Amino acid sequence: MEPAVRARFEAHRHHVLATLRKSGAPRVSGTEVRVVGADLTIGSMYGAVKALDLRRDGRFALHSNPGDGTMADGDAKISGVAVEIVDEVEVSAYESDLPQPPPGPYHAFRLGLTEVVLTTVEGDHLLIRSWRPGEPVKSVTRD
């Protein structure tokens, strides 16, 4: 993940996650994001609807917390497919990165990225940089 995008997700604790309901309609939830090794991850209370959505259909979109609204460091959005972390070694690695162990059962997901977008203000223009696996970074400037 591009360092500027990673910085946006590390700058604040809470972000906005979109998942898909059984009906196909979007569901928006707050979530915490952590980088564990090279992976972007999220956790969830056991049985939470966002976790059940991701178990059924891993497609997601995640929008970084906008902070103070100035867009000084940009606006980051990612999408992809979440995979639940169930392997004991991966669960241990995930738990070792947490500031404290979860108080009870939980779900954790590794986020496989299919698109990353960072929008920044450059002078009087918006600079939109996007990336998809296997493709170079694309940049578009808008007035």
N, C-alpha and C positions, 0 to 999 in steps of 0.2 A: 504494500500500500504506500502511496506517495506520502512523504513525511508531513506535508502541510495538511493532508486529510487526516492522518493519524493524530496530529496535534489538535485538530478540531474535536475529535472524539475523546481525547485525553484532557482537554481544557475544562470540561464540565462532566459531572457525574451522570446526569439524567439526559436522555435523548428520546426521540419519538420513533416507535417501531410500528410499521404497518404489516399486518398478516392477512391471510384470507380465511374468512368464515366458511363453513360447510356450503353455504349458499353461493359462495364466490364473491360476496360483498367484502369490502375491506373492513378491517378492524384496526383501530389506532390505539396504541398503549404506550405508556411510559416504560422505559427500560434503562438499566445500567449497562454500560459497555466496558469490557476489559480487553486488553491485549495480553494474551498468554503465549509466550514464545513468539512465533510469527503469525499467530491466529487472532482474529478479532472474535470475541465471544460475548454471549449474553447469558444471564442466569434468570431463573424464574421460580416463583413459589410453586411447590408441587401441585399439579392439577389446575394451574391458572389457565384461563381460556387462551391466552397468547401462546402458551406452551403446547396446549392441545392442538391449536391451529397449526403450529410449526411441525408437530409430529405427523399430522395428517397431510400437510402440504407445506414443504419447507420454504416456499418462495416468500420473500420479504422485501421490504424497503425500509431504510433507516435514515433518518434526518438528524443531523447534529444539532445540539442545543445552540440557538443563535446568540447566546451570551447577552451582551448589552444592546444588541440590535444595530450596532454600527457597521457590522460586517468587516471590521478591521482585519480579521484573520481569515475571512471567507466564510462561505456557507457550503457545507459538505453533505452530500447525499450518496448513499450506496444502495445497491440492490444485489440480490443473489439468492442462494439456497442455503438454508440453515440445516445442519446435521446435528442431531443430539449426541452429546458426548456420553458414551456408555462404557467404553474400554477402561478398565481399572487403572491403567497407567496414565491415560489421559485425564481421568477424573482426579487422580492424585495430583497431577501437574496443575490442573485447574484450581483445585482446593489450596494448593501451596501458594498460589498467587493472590488469594483472597486475604483481606486484612484480618478477617475472623471467619471461622467456619460457619456455614449456614446453620440456623437454629433447628432445622429439621430436614425432612426430605426436600429435594429441589430438582429442577431440570437445568441443564446447561447445554448450550448449543455453540458449535463452531460455525462461523458465518463464511460460507464460500462466496466470493465476490464475482458477480458477472458484469457489474458496471459501477464506476466510481465517477462522481462529478464534483468539481470544486468551482464555485463561482466567487470571484473577487471583484472589488471595485479598483480599477486602475485609472486614476485621474477622473475623467468624465465618462468613462466607459466601463461596461461590465466585461470581464474576461471569464469565459466559461471553458474550463478544461475538462475533458472526459476521457475515460480509459475503459477498455474492455480487454479481457484476456486475449493475448495473441495479436493485439493491434497496438499501433503507436498511439501516444497521447494526441488527442485532437483539440485544437484551440479555436474558439470562435469569439470575436469581439463584437459587442453590441453597443450602439450609442444610446 
